Amino acid sequence: MVTYLYRCPDRHETDLDAPMGRAPRETDCSCGRSARRAFTAPMVRAVPAARGRVMEAAEQSTDRPAVVTRPAPDPAPMSFTDPRHALLPRA
């Protein structure tokens, strides 16, 4: 969802959440007049990238949850690069 900004002729501002590209051209303002959509700079950098990915994944999972078809593979055995590890006792 994207937050769109609308301004009426009296310069009141109204926010409206709508899917990207589906915002109406006009909406009703809190003062009762018709407010037109205002084009502003996007707030792309307002959220850190990692948090944005988590938020996007959470939003997508509400409509299209991921379905698990098989269990996760076993983790690969640990390999050590230090030759002294070969001298340690094994269980």
HTML snippet that shows the backbone in 3Dmol.js (N, CA, C, O; Angstrom):
<script src="https://3Dmol.org/build/3Dmol-min.js"></script>
<div id="view" style="width:600px;height:400px;position:relative"></div>
<script>
const pdb = `
ATOM      1  N   MET A   1       0.839  -1.178   0.000  1.00  0.00           N
ATOM      2  CA  MET A   1       0.000   0.000   0.000  1.00  0.00           C
ATOM      3  C   MET A   1       0.888   1.246   0.000  1.00  0.00           C
ATOM      4  O   MET A   1       1.961   1.279   0.602  1.00  0.00           O
ATOM      5  N   VAL A   2       0.404   2.246  -0.685  1.00  0.00           N
ATOM      6  CA  VAL A   2       1.126   3.509  -0.797  1.00  0.00           C
ATOM      7  C   VAL A   2       0.254   4.597  -0.195  1.00  0.00           C
ATOM      8  O   VAL A   2      -0.968   4.571  -0.342  1.00  0.00           O
ATOM      9  N   THR A   3       0.872   5.546   0.476  1.00  0.00           N
ATOM     10  CA  THR A   3       0.131   6.673   1.031  1.00  0.00           C
ATOM     11  C   THR A   3       0.192   7.819   0.032  1.00  0.00           C
ATOM     12  O   THR A   3       1.271   8.300  -0.314  1.00  0.00           O
ATOM     13  N   TYR A   4      -0.972   8.248  -0.423  1.00  0.00           N
ATOM     14  CA  TYR A   4      -1.068   9.350  -1.384  1.00  0.00           C
ATOM     15  C   TYR A   4      -1.510  10.609  -0.647  1.00  0.00           C
ATOM     16  O   TYR A   4      -2.301  10.547   0.293  1.00  0.00           O
ATOM     17  N   LEU A   5      -0.993  11.743  -1.084  1.00  0.00           N
ATOM     18  CA  LEU A   5      -1.307  13.029  -0.477  1.00  0.00           C
ATOM     19  C   LEU A   5      -2.279  13.784  -1.376  1.00  0.00           C
ATOM     20  O   LEU A   5      -2.090  13.856  -2.590  1.00  0.00           O
ATOM     21  N   TYR A   6      -3.318  14.344  -0.768  1.00  0.00           N
ATOM     22  CA  TYR A   6      -4.319  15.141  -1.483  1.00  0.00           C
ATOM     23  C   TYR A   6      -4.394  16.516  -0.835  1.00  0.00           C
ATOM     24  O   TYR A   6      -4.263  16.652   0.381  1.00  0.00           O
ATOM     25  N   ARG A   7      -4.611  17.554  -1.682  1.00  0.00           N
ATOM     26  CA  ARG A   7      -4.774  18.923  -1.187  1.00  0.00           C
ATOM     27  C   ARG A   7      -6.029  19.528  -1.789  1.00  0.00           C
ATOM     28  O   ARG A   7      -6.294  19.385  -2.982  1.00  0.00           O
ATOM     29  N   CYS A   8      -6.797  20.206  -0.945  1.00  0.00           N
ATOM     30  CA  CYS A   8      -7.995  20.898  -1.422  1.00  0.00           C
ATOM     31  C   CYS A   8      -7.611  22.334  -1.789  1.00  0.00           C
ATOM     32  O   CYS A   8      -6.491  22.758  -1.503  1.00  0.00           O
ATOM     33  N   PRO A   9      -8.521  23.091  -2.418  1.00  0.00           N
ATOM     34  CA  PRO A   9      -8.211  24.485  -2.778  1.00  0.00           C
ATOM     35  C   PRO A   9      -7.872  25.359  -1.569  1.00  0.00           C
ATOM     36  O   PRO A   9      -7.199  26.380  -1.713  1.00  0.00           O
ATOM     37  N   ASP A  10      -8.336  24.965  -0.373  1.00  0.00           N
ATOM     38  CA  ASP A  10      -8.024  25.728   0.843  1.00  0.00           C
ATOM     39  C   ASP A  10      -6.689  25.304   1.455  1.00  0.00           C
ATOM     40  O   ASP A  10      -6.346  25.739   2.554  1.00  0.00           O
ATOM     41  N   ARG A  11      -5.928  24.451   0.742  1.00  0.00           N
ATOM     42  CA  ARG A  11      -4.600  23.974   1.137  1.00  0.00           C
ATOM     43  C   ARG A  11      -4.618  23.009   2.325  1.00  0.00           C
ATOM     44  O   ARG A  11      -3.591  22.813   2.975  1.00  0.00           O
ATOM     45  N   HIS A  12      -5.773  22.406   2.614  1.00  0.00           N
ATOM     46  CA  HIS A  12      -5.802  21.341   3.620  1.00  0.00           C
ATOM     47  C   HIS A  12      -5.218  20.083   2.990  1.00  0.00           C
ATOM     48  O   HIS A  12      -5.383  19.854   1.791  1.00  0.00           O
ATOM     49  N   GLU A  13      -4.536  19.266   3.791  1.00  0.00           N
ATOM     50  CA  GLU A  13      -3.935  18.040   3.280  1.00  0.00           C
ATOM     51  C   GLU A  13      -4.648  16.818   3.848  1.00  0.00           C
ATOM     52  O   GLU A  13      -5.014  16.784   5.022  1.00  0.00           O
ATOM     53  N   THR A  14      -4.837  15.821   2.994  1.00  0.00           N
ATOM     54  CA  THR A  14      -5.481  14.563   3.366  1.00  0.00           C
ATOM     55  C   THR A  14      -4.632  13.424   2.828  1.00  0.00           C
ATOM     56  O   THR A  14      -4.180  13.472   1.684  1.00  0.00           O
ATOM     57  N   ASP A  15      -4.415  12.404   3.642  1.00  0.00           N
ATOM     58  CA  ASP A  15      -3.678  11.214   3.211  1.00  0.00           C
ATOM     59  C   ASP A  15      -4.660  10.091   2.917  1.00  0.00           C
ATOM     60  O   ASP A  15      -5.686   9.957   3.584  1.00  0.00           O
ATOM     61  N   LEU A  16      -4.334   9.286   1.909  1.00  0.00           N
ATOM     62  CA  LEU A  16      -5.167   8.144   1.537  1.00  0.00           C
ATOM     63  C   LEU A  16      -4.249   6.979   1.193  1.00  0.00           C
ATOM     64  O   LEU A  16      -3.326   7.130   0.392  1.00  0.00           O
ATOM     65  N   ASP A  17      -4.496   5.817   1.795  1.00  0.00           N
ATOM     66  CA  ASP A  17      -3.732   4.604   1.483  1.00  0.00           C
ATOM     67  C   ASP A  17      -4.456   3.833   0.394  1.00  0.00           C
ATOM     68  O   ASP A  17      -5.652   3.563   0.501  1.00  0.00           O
ATOM     69  N   ALA A  18      -3.718   3.479  -0.662  1.00  0.00           N
ATOM     70  CA  ALA A  18      -4.292   2.739  -1.790  1.00  0.00           C
ATOM     71  C   ALA A  18      -3.187   1.912  -2.436  1.00  0.00           C
ATOM     72  O   ALA A  18      -2.009   2.232  -2.280  1.00  0.00           O
ATOM     73  N   PRO A  19      -3.551   0.847  -3.164  1.00  0.00           N
ATOM     74  CA  PRO A  19      -2.529   0.087  -3.887  1.00  0.00           C
ATOM     75  C   PRO A  19      -1.827   0.984  -4.907  1.00  0.00           C
ATOM     76  O   PRO A  19      -2.420   1.923  -5.438  1.00  0.00           O
ATOM     77  N   MET A  20      -0.567   0.683  -5.171  1.00  0.00           N
ATOM     78  CA  MET A  20       0.225   1.501  -6.088  1.00  0.00           C
ATOM     79  C   MET A  20      -0.437   1.576  -7.460  1.00  0.00           C
ATOM     80  O   MET A  20      -0.780   0.552  -8.052  1.00  0.00           O
ATOM     81  N   GLY A  21      -0.610   2.794  -7.956  1.00  0.00           N
ATOM     82  CA  GLY A  21      -1.194   3.015  -9.266  1.00  0.00           C
ATOM     83  C   GLY A  21      -2.713   3.004  -9.290  1.00  0.00           C
ATOM     84  O   GLY A  21      -3.308   3.144 -10.359  1.00  0.00           O
ATOM     85  N   ARG A  22      -3.351   2.842  -8.147  1.00  0.00           N
ATOM     86  CA  ARG A  22      -4.817   2.768  -8.123  1.00  0.00           C
ATOM     87  C   ARG A  22      -5.454   3.871  -7.291  1.00  0.00           C
ATOM     88  O   ARG A  22      -6.611   3.754  -6.887  1.00  0.00           O
ATOM     89  N   ALA A  23      -4.728   4.914  -7.037  1.00  0.00           N
ATOM     90  CA  ALA A  23      -5.272   6.017  -6.251  1.00  0.00           C
ATOM     91  C   ALA A  23      -6.216   6.844  -7.119  1.00  0.00           C
ATOM     92  O   ALA A  23      -5.917   7.098  -8.286  1.00  0.00           O
ATOM     93  N   PRO A  24      -7.350   7.266  -6.564  1.00  0.00           N
ATOM     94  CA  PRO A  24      -8.256   8.110  -7.344  1.00  0.00           C
ATOM     95  C   PRO A  24      -7.648   9.496  -7.567  1.00  0.00           C
ATOM     96  O   PRO A  24      -6.777   9.933  -6.815  1.00  0.00           O
ATOM     97  N   ARG A  25      -8.116  10.169  -8.599  1.00  0.00           N
ATOM     98  CA  ARG A  25      -7.608  11.502  -8.913  1.00  0.00           C
ATOM     99  C   ARG A  25      -8.040  12.515  -7.855  1.00  0.00           C
ATOM    100  O   ARG A  25      -7.301  13.448  -7.543  1.00  0.00           O
ATOM    101  N   GLU A  26      -9.233  12.326  -7.309  1.00  0.00           N
ATOM    102  CA  GLU A  26      -9.747  13.237  -6.282  1.00  0.00           C
ATOM    103  C   GLU A  26     -10.379  12.440  -5.158  1.00  0.00           C
ATOM    104  O   GLU A  26     -10.791  11.295  -5.347  1.00  0.00           O
ATOM    105  N   THR A  27     -10.451  13.059  -3.974  1.00  0.00           N
ATOM    106  CA  THR A  27     -11.118  12.465  -2.821  1.00  0.00           C
ATOM    107  C   THR A  27     -11.708  13.594  -1.990  1.00  0.00           C
ATOM    108  O   THR A  27     -11.405  14.765  -2.224  1.00  0.00           O
ATOM    109  N   ASP A  28     -12.537  13.252  -1.033  1.00  0.00           N
ATOM    110  CA  ASP A  28     -13.153  14.269  -0.177  1.00  0.00           C
ATOM    111  C   ASP A  28     -12.172  14.702   0.906  1.00  0.00           C
ATOM    112  O   ASP A  28     -11.515  13.871   1.533  1.00  0.00           O
ATOM    113  N   CYS A  29     -12.082  15.999   1.114  1.00  0.00           N
ATOM    114  CA  CYS A  29     -11.216  16.564   2.146  1.00  0.00           C
ATOM    115  C   CYS A  29     -11.977  16.619   3.467  1.00  0.00           C
ATOM    116  O   CYS A  29     -13.204  16.518   3.483  1.00  0.00           O
ATOM    117  N   SER A  30     -11.262  16.775   4.560  1.00  0.00           N
ATOM    118  CA  SER A  30     -11.911  16.867   5.869  1.00  0.00           C
ATOM    119  C   SER A  30     -12.762  18.129   5.993  1.00  0.00           C
ATOM    120  O   SER A  30     -13.661  18.185   6.833  1.00  0.00           O
ATOM    121  N   CYS A  31     -12.491  19.144   5.165  1.00  0.00           N
ATOM    122  CA  CYS A  31     -13.284  20.375   5.203  1.00  0.00           C
ATOM    123  C   CYS A  31     -14.550  20.267   4.358  1.00  0.00           C
ATOM    124  O   CYS A  31     -15.380  21.176   4.364  1.00  0.00           O
ATOM    125  N   GLY A  32     -14.700  19.151   3.627  1.00  0.00           N
ATOM    126  CA  GLY A  32     -15.899  18.950   2.830  1.00  0.00           C
ATOM    127  C   GLY A  32     -15.725  19.253   1.354  1.00  0.00           C
ATOM    128  O   GLY A  32     -16.603  18.924   0.556  1.00  0.00           O
ATOM    129  N   ARG A  33     -14.636  19.860   0.977  1.00  0.00           N
ATOM    130  CA  ARG A  33     -14.384  20.163  -0.426  1.00  0.00           C
ATOM    131  C   ARG A  33     -13.668  19.001  -1.094  1.00  0.00           C
ATOM    132  O   ARG A  33     -13.224  18.067  -0.427  1.00  0.00           O
ATOM    133  N   SER A  34     -13.561  19.064  -2.397  1.00  0.00           N
ATOM    134  CA  SER A  34     -12.877  18.026  -3.157  1.00  0.00           C
ATOM    135  C   SER A  34     -11.376  18.320  -3.166  1.00  0.00           C
ATOM    136  O   SER A  34     -10.955  19.445  -3.434  1.00  0.00           O
ATOM    137  N   ALA A  35     -10.580  17.298  -2.871  1.00  0.00           N
ATOM    138  CA  ALA A  35      -9.125  17.454  -2.840  1.00  0.00           C
ATOM    139  C   ALA A  35      -8.510  16.681  -3.996  1.00  0.00           C
ATOM    140  O   ALA A  35      -8.869  15.530  -4.244  1.00  0.00           O
ATOM    141  N   ARG A  36      -7.575  17.322  -4.705  1.00  0.00           N
ATOM    142  CA  ARG A  36      -6.886  16.675  -5.825  1.00  0.00           C
ATOM    143  C   ARG A  36      -5.575  16.076  -5.338  1.00  0.00           C
ATOM    144  O   ARG A  36      -4.975  16.545  -4.371  1.00  0.00           O
ATOM    145  N   ARG A  37      -5.151  15.036  -6.028  1.00  0.00           N
ATOM    146  CA  ARG A  37      -3.913  14.365  -5.657  1.00  0.00           C
ATOM    147  C   ARG A  37      -2.720  15.280  -5.893  1.00  0.00           C
ATOM    148  O   ARG A  37      -2.610  15.917  -6.940  1.00  0.00           O
ATOM    149  N   ALA A  38      -1.832  15.340  -4.911  1.00  0.00           N
ATOM    150  CA  ALA A  38      -0.616  16.149  -4.999  1.00  0.00           C
ATOM    151  C   ALA A  38       0.562  15.217  -5.246  1.00  0.00           C
ATOM    152  O   ALA A  38       0.694  14.184  -4.589  1.00  0.00           O
ATOM    153  N   PHE A  39       1.403  15.578  -6.181  1.00  0.00           N
ATOM    154  CA  PHE A  39       2.573  14.764  -6.483  1.00  0.00           C
ATOM    155  C   PHE A  39       3.762  15.304  -5.698  1.00  0.00           C
ATOM    156  O   PHE A  39       4.154  16.460  -5.852  1.00  0.00           O
ATOM    157  N   THR A  40       4.322  14.453  -4.864  1.00  0.00           N
ATOM    158  CA  THR A  40       5.446  14.826  -4.012  1.00  0.00           C
ATOM    159  C   THR A  40       6.581  13.824  -4.202  1.00  0.00           C
ATOM    160  O   THR A  40       6.419  12.810  -4.882  1.00  0.00           O
ATOM    161  N   ALA A  41       7.710  14.111  -3.607  1.00  0.00           N
ATOM    162  CA  ALA A  41       8.852  13.197  -3.683  1.00  0.00           C
ATOM    163  C   ALA A  41       8.526  11.914  -2.917  1.00  0.00           C
ATOM    164  O   ALA A  41       7.972  11.981  -1.820  1.00  0.00           O
ATOM    165  N   PRO A  42       8.856  10.755  -3.471  1.00  0.00           N
ATOM    166  CA  PRO A  42       8.573   9.507  -2.764  1.00  0.00           C
ATOM    167  C   PRO A  42       9.471   9.365  -1.540  1.00  0.00           C
ATOM    168  O   PRO A  42      10.600   9.855  -1.525  1.00  0.00           O
ATOM    169  N   MET A  43       8.965   8.699  -0.529  1.00  0.00           N
ATOM    170  CA  MET A  43       9.725   8.486   0.699  1.00  0.00           C
ATOM    171  C   MET A  43      10.400   7.120   0.647  1.00  0.00           C
ATOM    172  O   MET A  43      10.171   6.267   1.504  1.00  0.00           O
ATOM    173  N   VAL A  44      11.223   6.928  -0.356  1.00  0.00           N
ATOM    174  CA  VAL A  44      11.869   5.642  -0.570  1.00  0.00           C
ATOM    175  C   VAL A  44      12.892   5.350   0.520  1.00  0.00           C
ATOM    176  O   VAL A  44      12.980   4.214   0.987  1.00  0.00           O
ATOM    177  N   ARG A  45      13.652   6.331   0.930  1.00  0.00           N
ATOM    178  CA  ARG A  45      14.732   6.124   1.895  1.00  0.00           C
ATOM    179  C   ARG A  45      14.292   6.339   3.341  1.00  0.00           C
ATOM    180  O   ARG A  45      15.142   6.374   4.231  1.00  0.00           O
ATOM    181  N   ALA A  46      13.015   6.482   3.601  1.00  0.00           N
ATOM    182  CA  ALA A  46      12.551   6.723   4.961  1.00  0.00           C
ATOM    183  C   ALA A  46      12.695   5.479   5.830  1.00  0.00           C
ATOM    184  O   ALA A  46      12.751   5.592   7.055  1.00  0.00           O
ATOM    185  N   VAL A  47      12.757   4.300   5.225  1.00  0.00           N
ATOM    186  CA  VAL A  47      12.848   3.046   5.966  1.00  0.00           C
ATOM    187  C   VAL A  47      14.150   2.350   5.570  1.00  0.00           C
ATOM    188  O   VAL A  47      14.461   2.267   4.382  1.00  0.00           O
ATOM    189  N   PRO A  48      14.922   1.843   6.552  1.00  0.00           N
ATOM    190  CA  PRO A  48      16.126   1.089   6.190  1.00  0.00           C
ATOM    191  C   PRO A  48      15.784  -0.098   5.292  1.00  0.00           C
ATOM    192  O   PRO A  48      14.691  -0.657   5.389  1.00  0.00           O
ATOM    193  N   ALA A  49      16.708  -0.480   4.427  1.00  0.00           N
ATOM    194  CA  ALA A  49      16.453  -1.518   3.422  1.00  0.00           C
ATOM    195  C   ALA A  49      16.030  -2.840   4.047  1.00  0.00           C
ATOM    196  O   ALA A  49      15.079  -3.464   3.574  1.00  0.00           O
ATOM    197  N   ALA A  50      16.711  -3.277   5.092  1.00  0.00           N
ATOM    198  CA  ALA A  50      16.377  -4.568   5.711  1.00  0.00           C
ATOM    199  C   ALA A  50      14.967  -4.540   6.294  1.00  0.00           C
ATOM    200  O   ALA A  50      14.203  -5.493   6.140  1.00  0.00           O
ATOM    201  N   ARG A  51      14.637  -3.457   6.953  1.00  0.00           N
ATOM    202  CA  ARG A  51      13.295  -3.353   7.535  1.00  0.00           C
ATOM    203  C   ARG A  51      12.235  -3.277   6.434  1.00  0.00           C
ATOM    204  O   ARG A  51      11.146  -3.835   6.573  1.00  0.00           O
ATOM    205  N   GLY A  52      12.558  -2.591   5.350  1.00  0.00           N
ATOM    206  CA  GLY A  52      11.625  -2.505   4.229  1.00  0.00           C
ATOM    207  C   GLY A  52      11.345  -3.867   3.620  1.00  0.00           C
ATOM    208  O   GLY A  52      10.205  -4.168   3.266  1.00  0.00           O
ATOM    209  N   ARG A  53      12.398  -4.710   3.492  1.00  0.00           N
ATOM    210  CA  ARG A  53      12.194  -6.058   2.955  1.00  0.00           C
ATOM    211  C   ARG A  53      11.302  -6.885   3.871  1.00  0.00           C
ATOM    212  O   ARG A  53      10.440  -7.625   3.399  1.00  0.00           O
ATOM    213  N   VAL A  54      11.508  -6.760   5.181  1.00  0.00           N
ATOM    214  CA  VAL A  54      10.677  -7.503   6.134  1.00  0.00           C
ATOM    215  C   VAL A  54       9.234  -7.027   6.057  1.00  0.00           C
ATOM    216  O   VAL A  54       8.306  -7.836   6.070  1.00  0.00           O
ATOM    217  N   MET A  55       9.046  -5.717   5.976  1.00  0.00           N
ATOM    218  CA  MET A  55       7.685  -5.181   5.891  1.00  0.00           C
ATOM    219  C   MET A  55       7.005  -5.618   4.599  1.00  0.00           C
ATOM    220  O   MET A  55       5.819  -5.948   4.604  1.00  0.00           O
ATOM    221  N   GLU A  56       7.742  -5.621   3.499  1.00  0.00           N
ATOM    222  CA  GLU A  56       7.176  -6.044   2.219  1.00  0.00           C
ATOM    223  C   GLU A  56       6.817  -7.526   2.242  1.00  0.00           C
ATOM    224  O   GLU A  56       5.768  -7.918   1.731  1.00  0.00           O
ATOM    225  N   ALA A  57       7.680  -8.351   2.831  1.00  0.00           N
ATOM    226  CA  ALA A  57       7.392  -9.785   2.925  1.00  0.00           C
ATOM    227  C   ALA A  57       6.162 -10.030   3.793  1.00  0.00           C
ATOM    228  O   ALA A  57       5.339 -10.890   3.478  1.00  0.00           O
ATOM    229  N   ALA A  58       6.036  -9.279   4.881  1.00  0.00           N
ATOM    230  CA  ALA A  58       4.870  -9.433   5.749  1.00  0.00           C
ATOM    231  C   ALA A  58       3.598  -9.008   5.025  1.00  0.00           C
ATOM    232  O   ALA A  58       2.555  -9.647   5.168  1.00  0.00           O
ATOM    233  N   GLU A  59       3.682  -7.933   4.251  1.00  0.00           N
ATOM    234  CA  GLU A  59       2.513  -7.466   3.506  1.00  0.00           C
ATOM    235  C   GLU A  59       2.109  -8.473   2.433  1.00  0.00           C
ATOM    236  O   GLU A  59       0.919  -8.726   2.240  1.00  0.00           O
ATOM    237  N   GLN A  60       3.084  -9.047   1.736  1.00  0.00           N
ATOM    238  CA  GLN A  60       2.774 -10.023   0.698  1.00  0.00           C
ATOM    239  C   GLN A  60       2.202 -11.301   1.293  1.00  0.00           C
ATOM    240  O   GLN A  60       1.357 -11.946   0.672  1.00  0.00           O
ATOM    241  N   SER A  61       2.650 -11.677   2.487  1.00  0.00           N
ATOM    242  CA  SER A  61       2.177 -12.930   3.070  1.00  0.00           C
ATOM    243  C   SER A  61       0.713 -12.850   3.491  1.00  0.00           C
ATOM    244  O   SER A  61       0.085 -13.890   3.695  1.00  0.00           O
ATOM    245  N   THR A  62       0.150 -11.651   3.627  1.00  0.00           N
ATOM    246  CA  THR A  62      -1.264 -11.556   3.977  1.00  0.00           C
ATOM    247  C   THR A  62      -2.148 -11.981   2.812  1.00  0.00           C
ATOM    248  O   THR A  62      -3.215 -12.559   3.021  1.00  0.00           O
ATOM    249  N   ASP A  63      -1.714 -11.701   1.586  1.00  0.00           N
ATOM    250  CA  ASP A  63      -2.494 -12.070   0.405  1.00  0.00           C
ATOM    251  C   ASP A  63      -2.057 -13.401  -0.195  1.00  0.00           C
ATOM    252  O   ASP A  63      -2.886 -14.197  -0.636  1.00  0.00           O
ATOM    253  N   ARG A  64      -0.756 -13.631  -0.206  1.00  0.00           N
ATOM    254  CA  ARG A  64      -0.195 -14.834  -0.838  1.00  0.00           C
ATOM    255  C   ARG A  64       0.803 -15.488   0.104  1.00  0.00           C
ATOM    256  O   ARG A  64       2.011 -15.330  -0.076  1.00  0.00           O
ATOM    257  N   PRO A  65       0.324 -16.223   1.110  1.00  0.00           N
ATOM    258  CA  PRO A  65       1.279 -16.842   2.037  1.00  0.00           C
ATOM    259  C   PRO A  65       2.119 -17.899   1.332  1.00  0.00           C
ATOM    260  O   PRO A  65       1.640 -18.606   0.446  1.00  0.00           O
ATOM    261  N   ALA A  66       3.366 -17.992   1.740  1.00  0.00           N
ATOM    262  CA  ALA A  66       4.267 -18.999   1.175  1.00  0.00           C
ATOM    263  C   ALA A  66       3.846 -20.378   1.682  1.00  0.00           C
ATOM    264  O   ALA A  66       3.552 -20.549   2.865  1.00  0.00           O
ATOM    265  N   VAL A  67       3.820 -21.349   0.786  1.00  0.00           N
ATOM    266  CA  VAL A  67       3.424 -22.705   1.142  1.00  0.00           C
ATOM    267  C   VAL A  67       4.672 -23.580   1.123  1.00  0.00           C
ATOM    268  O   VAL A  67       5.417 -23.591   0.143  1.00  0.00           O
ATOM    269  N   VAL A  68       4.894 -24.308   2.208  1.00  0.00           N
ATOM    270  CA  VAL A  68       6.052 -25.196   2.303  1.00  0.00           C
ATOM    271  C   VAL A  68       5.664 -26.535   1.709  1.00  0.00           C
ATOM    272  O   VAL A  68       4.682 -27.147   2.131  1.00  0.00           O
ATOM    273  N   THR A  69       6.436 -26.996   0.723  1.00  0.00           N
ATOM    274  CA  THR A  69       6.127 -28.270   0.070  1.00  0.00           C
ATOM    275  C   THR A  69       7.021 -29.402   0.548  1.00  0.00           C
ATOM    276  O   THR A  69       6.705 -30.572   0.333  1.00  0.00           O
ATOM    277  N   ARG A  70       8.140 -29.067   1.196  1.00  0.00           N
ATOM    278  CA  ARG A  70       9.035 -30.104   1.717  1.00  0.00           C
ATOM    279  C   ARG A  70       9.841 -29.504   2.867  1.00  0.00           C
ATOM    280  O   ARG A  70       9.964 -28.284   2.971  1.00  0.00           O
ATOM    281  N   PRO A  71      10.389 -30.360   3.729  1.00  0.00           N
ATOM    282  CA  PRO A  71      11.179 -29.829   4.843  1.00  0.00           C
ATOM    283  C   PRO A  71      12.496 -29.231   4.351  1.00  0.00           C
ATOM    284  O   PRO A  71      12.960 -29.535   3.252  1.00  0.00           O
ATOM    285  N   ALA A  72      13.066 -28.406   5.155  1.00  0.00           N
ATOM    286  CA  ALA A  72      14.342 -27.777   4.811  1.00  0.00           C
ATOM    287  C   ALA A  72      15.442 -28.834   4.756  1.00  0.00           C
ATOM    288  O   ALA A  72      15.392 -29.807   5.508  1.00  0.00           O
ATOM    289  N   PRO A  73      16.431 -28.662   3.885  1.00  0.00           N
ATOM    290  CA  PRO A  73      17.517 -29.643   3.810  1.00  0.00           C
ATOM    291  C   PRO A  73      18.367 -29.611   5.074  1.00  0.00           C
ATOM    292  O   PRO A  73      18.419 -28.603   5.778  1.00  0.00           O
ATOM    293  N   ASP A  74      19.039 -30.740   5.350  1.00  0.00           N
ATOM    294  CA  ASP A  74      19.940 -30.803   6.497  1.00  0.00           C
ATOM    295  C   ASP A  74      21.097 -29.839   6.272  1.00  0.00           C
ATOM    296  O   ASP A  74      21.553 -29.657   5.143  1.00  0.00           O
ATOM    297  N   PRO A  75      21.568 -29.224   7.350  1.00  0.00           N
ATOM    298  CA  PRO A  75      22.701 -28.311   7.168  1.00  0.00           C
ATOM    299  C   PRO A  75      23.954 -29.079   6.763  1.00  0.00           C
ATOM    300  O   PRO A  75      24.126 -30.240   7.134  1.00  0.00           O
ATOM    301  N   ALA A  76      24.813 -28.436   6.013  1.00  0.00           N
ATOM    302  CA  ALA A  76      26.065 -29.059   5.571  1.00  0.00           C
ATOM    303  C   ALA A  76      26.975 -29.264   6.777  1.00  0.00           C
ATOM    304  O   ALA A  76      26.977 -28.441   7.693  1.00  0.00           O
ATOM    305  N   PRO A  77      27.751 -30.355   6.792  1.00  0.00           N
ATOM    306  CA  PRO A  77      28.670 -30.563   7.915  1.00  0.00           C
ATOM    307  C   PRO A  77      29.709 -29.442   7.960  1.00  0.00           C
ATOM    308  O   PRO A  77      30.125 -28.912   6.930  1.00  0.00           O
ATOM    309  N   MET A  78      30.109 -29.105   9.166  1.00  0.00           N
ATOM    310  CA  MET A  78      31.074 -28.023   9.334  1.00  0.00           C
ATOM    311  C   MET A  78      32.448 -28.489   8.873  1.00  0.00           C
ATOM    312  O   MET A  78      32.862 -29.608   9.177  1.00  0.00           O
ATOM    313  N   SER A  79      33.136 -27.654   8.158  1.00  0.00           N
ATOM    314  CA  SER A  79      34.504 -27.972   7.755  1.00  0.00           C
ATOM    315  C   SER A  79      35.433 -26.955   8.402  1.00  0.00           C
ATOM    316  O   SER A  79      35.164 -25.754   8.409  1.00  0.00           O
ATOM    317  N   PHE A  80      36.516 -27.459   8.939  1.00  0.00           N
ATOM    318  CA  PHE A  80      37.468 -26.605   9.628  1.00  0.00           C
ATOM    319  C   PHE A  80      38.715 -26.442   8.770  1.00  0.00           C
ATOM    320  O   PHE A  80      39.155 -27.389   8.119  1.00  0.00           O
ATOM    321  N   THR A  81      39.265 -25.275   8.771  1.00  0.00           N
ATOM    322  CA  THR A  81      40.464 -25.024   7.977  1.00  0.00           C
ATOM    323  C   THR A  81      41.726 -25.043   8.828  1.00  0.00           C
ATOM    324  O   THR A  81      42.833 -25.078   8.290  1.00  0.00           O
ATOM    325  N   ASP A  82      41.576 -25.020  10.133  1.00  0.00           N
ATOM    326  CA  ASP A  82      42.741 -25.043  11.021  1.00  0.00           C
ATOM    327  C   ASP A  82      43.193 -26.492  11.208  1.00  0.00           C
ATOM    328  O   ASP A  82      42.401 -27.298  11.696  1.00  0.00           O
ATOM    329  N   PRO A  83      44.425 -26.864  10.848  1.00  0.00           N
ATOM    330  CA  PRO A  83      44.870 -28.257  10.956  1.00  0.00           C
ATOM    331  C   PRO A  83      44.903 -28.767  12.397  1.00  0.00           C
ATOM    332  O   PRO A  83      44.890 -29.979  12.610  1.00  0.00           O
ATOM    333  N   ARG A  84      44.946 -27.894  13.373  1.00  0.00           N
ATOM    334  CA  ARG A  84      44.946 -28.341  14.772  1.00  0.00           C
ATOM    335  C   ARG A  84      43.619 -28.978  15.158  1.00  0.00           C
ATOM    336  O   ARG A  84      43.566 -29.770  16.100  1.00  0.00           O
ATOM    337  N   HIS A  85      42.550 -28.646  14.446  1.00  0.00           N
ATOM    338  CA  HIS A  85      41.253 -29.251  14.750  1.00  0.00           C
ATOM    339  C   HIS A  85      41.263 -30.751  14.493  1.00  0.00           C
ATOM    340  O   HIS A  85      40.499 -31.482  15.123  1.00  0.00           O
ATOM    341  N   ALA A  86      42.099 -31.223  13.596  1.00  0.00           N
ATOM    342  CA  ALA A  86      42.184 -32.659  13.322  1.00  0.00           C
ATOM    343  C   ALA A  86      42.719 -33.423  14.524  1.00  0.00           C
ATOM    344  O   ALA A  86      42.478 -34.625  14.634  1.00  0.00           O
ATOM    345  N   LEU A  87      43.432 -32.771  15.422  1.00  0.00           N
ATOM    346  CA  LEU A  87      44.003 -33.421  16.600  1.00  0.00           C
ATOM    347  C   LEU A  87      43.014 -33.512  17.757  1.00  0.00           C
ATOM    348  O   LEU A  87      43.286 -34.193  18.746  1.00  0.00           O
ATOM    349  N   LEU A  88      41.884 -32.843  17.651  1.00  0.00           N
ATOM    350  CA  LEU A  88      40.893 -32.868  18.731  1.00  0.00           C
ATOM    351  C   LEU A  88      40.181 -34.215  18.762  1.00  0.00           C
ATOM    352  O   LEU A  88      40.009 -34.847  17.720  1.00  0.00           O
ATOM    353  N   PRO A  89      39.760 -34.667  19.961  1.00  0.00           N
ATOM    354  CA  PRO A  89      39.050 -35.950  20.046  1.00  0.00           C
ATOM    355  C   PRO A  89      37.690 -35.868  19.356  1.00  0.00           C
ATOM    356  O   PRO A  89      37.043 -34.821  19.360  1.00  0.00           O
ATOM    357  N   ARG A  90      37.274 -36.959  18.778  1.00  0.00           N
ATOM    358  CA  ARG A  90      35.979 -37.055  18.099  1.00  0.00           C
ATOM    359  C   ARG A  90      34.990 -37.767  19.012  1.00  0.00           C
ATOM    360  O   ARG A  90      35.376 -38.631  19.799  1.00  0.00           O
ATOM    361  N   ALA A  91      33.758 -37.416  18.911  1.00  0.00           N
ATOM    362  CA  ALA A  91      32.716 -38.048  19.734  1.00  0.00           C
ATOM    363  C   ALA A  91      32.197 -39.313  19.097  1.00  0.00           C
ATOM    364  O   ALA A  91      31.318 -39.969  19.656  1.00  0.00           O
TER     365      ALA A  91
END
`;
const viewer = $3Dmol.createViewer("view");
viewer.addModel(pdb, "pdb");
viewer.setStyle({}, {cartoon: {color: "spectrum"}});
viewer.zoomTo();
viewer.render();
</script>
